[in-house]
């Protein structure tokens, strides 16, 4: 907080998880804006102290950090494609994908002048903001430190994984693989 920007955080994507992120941050005293391709989802967050915005184009440069919580990297790029002024806003993508997609997204962000962190959410929406809620992030340590307060507000187990932007994707992929192997083994055993 304490920024000269209009918003501390802009959340792109107001599904279950994006809404949980926005509500939690607003409840912790951050000035939060939200955008969703279906405007009524962002409007529904107004009663929680979140400012719905019509377009990311004006909202991105007005925010300290832009957290994208969409279902794919492509949907994040599509939502943010019209934005040309990243000023000093950091982009954080918390969608699922591969380590290669994380590197591609970092390149895409860099071409637009955006600082970039990649990550995933390792908890359920109801656990966002709790001591065991987790947002795992990879990318430059200095960016993690700059926005550490935001991530720790989202979950006490939040952590920086690696300076390599692909680190979060590698860990997320291995966690999913471990789950499916255990589930398949249980199925075969049954």
C-alpha positions as CSV (number, residue, x, y, z in Angstrom):
1,X,0.0,0.0,0.0
2,X,1.2,3.6,0.1
3,X,1.5,3.7,-3.7
4,X,0.7,6.8,-5.8
5,X,-1.3,4.6,-8.1
6,X,-5.1,4.6,-8.0
7,X,-5.3,0.8,-7.2
8,X,-3.0,-1.4,-5.3
9,X,-4.2,-4.5,-7.2
10,X,-6.2,-5.1,-10.4
11,X,-7.7,-8.7,-10.6
12,X,-8.3,-9.9,-14.1
13,X,-10.9,-12.8,-14.1
14,X,-13.7,-13.0,-11.5
15,X,-14.5,-16.7,-11.3
16,X,-14.5,-18.5,-8.0
17,X,-10.7,-18.0,-7.4
18,X,-10.4,-14.5,-8.9
19,X,-13.3,-13.3,-6.8
20,X,-11.8,-14.9,-3.7
21,X,-8.5,-13.0,-4.4
22,X,-10.2,-9.7,-4.9
23,X,-12.5,-10.0,-1.8
24,X,-9.6,-11.0,0.4
25,X,-7.4,-8.2,-0.7
26,X,-10.1,-5.6,-0.4
27,X,-10.9,-7.0,3.1
28,X,-7.2,-6.5,4.1
29,X,-7.4,-2.8,3.2
30,X,-6.0,-2.8,-0.4
31,X,-7.6,-0.7,-3.0
32,X,-8.7,-3.4,-5.5
33,X,-10.2,-3.2,-9.0
34,X,-11.6,-6.1,-10.9
35,X,-12.4,-6.8,-14.6
36,X,-14.1,-9.8,-16.1
37,X,-15.2,-10.4,-19.7
38,X,-18.7,-10.9,-18.2
39,X,-19.1,-7.5,-16.5
40,X,-21.7,-8.7,-14.0
41,X,-19.1,-10.8,-12.2
42,X,-16.9,-7.8,-11.5
43,X,-20.0,-5.8,-10.5
44,X,-20.9,-8.4,-8.0
45,X,-17.7,-7.7,-6.1
46,X,-18.6,-4.0,-5.5
47,X,-20.4,-4.9,-2.2
48,X,-17.1,-6.3,-1.0
49,X,-15.2,-3.0,-1.6
50,X,-13.8,-3.9,-5.0
51,X,-14.1,-1.4,-7.9
52,X,-15.4,-3.0,-11.1
53,X,-13.7,-1.6,-14.2
54,X,-15.0,-1.6,-17.8
55,X,-11.6,-2.3,-19.4
56,X,-8.1,-3.3,-18.5
57,X,-6.7,-0.6,-20.8
58,X,-7.1,2.2,-18.2
59,X,-7.0,0.0,-15.1
60,X,-3.6,-1.7,-15.7
61,X,-1.5,1.5,-15.6
62,X,-3.5,2.7,-12.6
63,X,-2.6,-0.4,-10.6
64,X,0.6,-1.4,-8.8
65,X,0.1,-5.1,-9.6
66,X,-2.2,-6.9,-12.1
67,X,-3.1,-10.4,-11.0
68,X,-4.5,-12.5,-13.9
69,X,-6.6,-15.4,-12.7
70,X,-8.0,-16.9,-15.9
71,X,-8.2,-20.5,-17.1
72,X,-5.4,-20.3,-19.7
73,X,-2.4,-18.3,-20.6
74,X,-4.2,-17.5,-23.9
75,X,-7.2,-16.1,-22.2
76,X,-4.9,-13.9,-20.1
77,X,-3.2,-12.6,-23.3
78,X,-6.5,-12.0,-25.0
79,X,-7.8,-9.9,-22.1
80,X,-4.6,-7.9,-21.8
81,X,-3.7,-7.6,-25.5
82,X,-5.2,-4.1,-25.9
83,X,-3.1,-2.7,-23.0
84,X,-0.2,-0.7,-24.3
85,X,0.8,1.2,-21.1
86,X,2.2,-1.0,-18.4
87,X,4.0,1.9,-16.8
88,X,5.3,0.4,-13.5
89,X,2.6,-2.3,-13.2
90,X,3.7,-5.8,-12.5
91,X,1.8,-8.6,-14.2
92,X,1.3,-11.8,-12.3
93,X,-0.4,-14.8,-14.0
94,X,-1.9,-17.4,-11.7
95,X,-3.5,-19.6,-14.4
96,X,-2.6,-23.2,-14.9
97,X,-0.2,-24.2,-17.6
98,X,3.2,-25.6,-18.4
99,X,6.6,-24.2,-17.7
100,X,7.1,-23.5,-21.4
101,X,3.8,-21.4,-21.4
102,X,5.2,-19.5,-18.4
103,X,8.3,-18.6,-20.4
104,X,6.3,-17.6,-23.4
105,X,4.1,-15.4,-21.2
106,X,7.2,-13.8,-19.6
107,X,8.4,-13.0,-23.1
108,X,5.0,-11.6,-24.1
109,X,4.9,-9.4,-21.0
110,X,8.5,-8.2,-21.6
111,X,7.7,-7.2,-25.1
112,X,5.0,-4.9,-23.7
113,X,7.3,-3.4,-21.0
114,X,5.6,-5.3,-18.1
115,X,7.5,-6.8,-15.2
116,X,6.4,-10.4,-14.8
117,X,5.9,-13.1,-12.2
118,X,4.3,-16.5,-12.9
119,X,2.6,-18.7,-10.3
120,X,-0.2,-20.9,-9.2
121,X,-2.7,-21.1,-6.3
122,X,-2.2,-24.1,-4.1
123,X,-5.4,-23.9,-2.1
124,X,-9.2,-23.8,-2.4
125,X,-11.0,-20.5,-2.8
126,X,-12.3,-20.7,0.8
127,X,-8.7,-20.9,2.0
128,X,-7.5,-17.7,0.3
129,X,-6.4,-15.3,3.1
130,X,-6.0,-18.1,5.7
131,X,-2.7,-19.1,7.3
132,X,-2.5,-22.2,5.1
133,X,-3.6,-20.6,1.9
134,X,-0.9,-20.6,-0.7
135,X,0.2,-18.6,-3.8
136,X,3.4,-19.9,-5.2
137,X,5.3,-17.5,-7.4
138,X,8.4,-17.7,-9.6
139,X,10.4,-14.9,-11.3
140,X,12.7,-12.2,-10.2
141,X,13.2,-12.1,-6.4
142,X,13.1,-8.3,-6.4
143,X,9.6,-8.4,-7.8
144,X,8.5,-11.0,-5.2
145,X,9.9,-8.7,-2.5
146,X,8.2,-5.6,-3.9
147,X,4.8,-7.4,-3.8
148,X,5.4,-9.8,-0.9
149,X,2.7,-8.1,1.2
150,X,0.0,-8.8,-1.4
151,X,1.0,-12.5,-1.7
152,X,1.2,-13.0,2.0
153,X,-2.2,-11.4,2.4
154,X,-3.6,-14.1,0.1
155,X,-2.2,-17.0,2.2
156,X,0.3,-17.5,5.0
157,X,1.9,-20.4,3.1
158,X,2.6,-18.2,0.0
159,X,6.2,-18.4,-1.2
160,X,8.7,-17.4,-3.9
161,X,9.9,-20.6,-5.6
162,X,12.6,-19.5,-8.0
163,X,14.1,-16.7,-10.0
164,X,13.4,-18.8,-13.1
165,X,9.9,-17.9,-14.3
166,X,9.3,-21.5,-15.2
167,X,9.7,-22.7,-11.6
168,X,6.1,-22.5,-10.6
169,X,4.9,-24.3,-13.7
170,X,7.4,-27.1,-13.0
171,X,6.2,-27.5,-9.4
172,X,2.5,-27.3,-10.3
173,X,3.0,-29.9,-13.1
174,X,4.8,-32.3,-10.7
175,X,2.0,-31.8,-8.1
176,X,-0.7,-32.6,-10.6
177,X,1.3,-35.6,-11.9
178,X,1.7,-36.9,-8.3
179,X,-2.0,-36.6,-7.7
180,X,-3.0,-38.5,-10.9
181,X,-0.5,-41.3,-10.2
182,X,-1.8,-41.8,-6.7
183,X,-5.4,-41.6,-8.0
184,X,-4.7,-44.1,-10.7
185,X,-3.0,-46.4,-8.3
186,X,-5.9,-46.3,-5.9
187,X,-8.3,-47.0,-8.8
188,X,-6.3,-50.0,-9.9
189,X,-6.0,-51.3,-6.3
190,X,-9.7,-51.0,-5.8
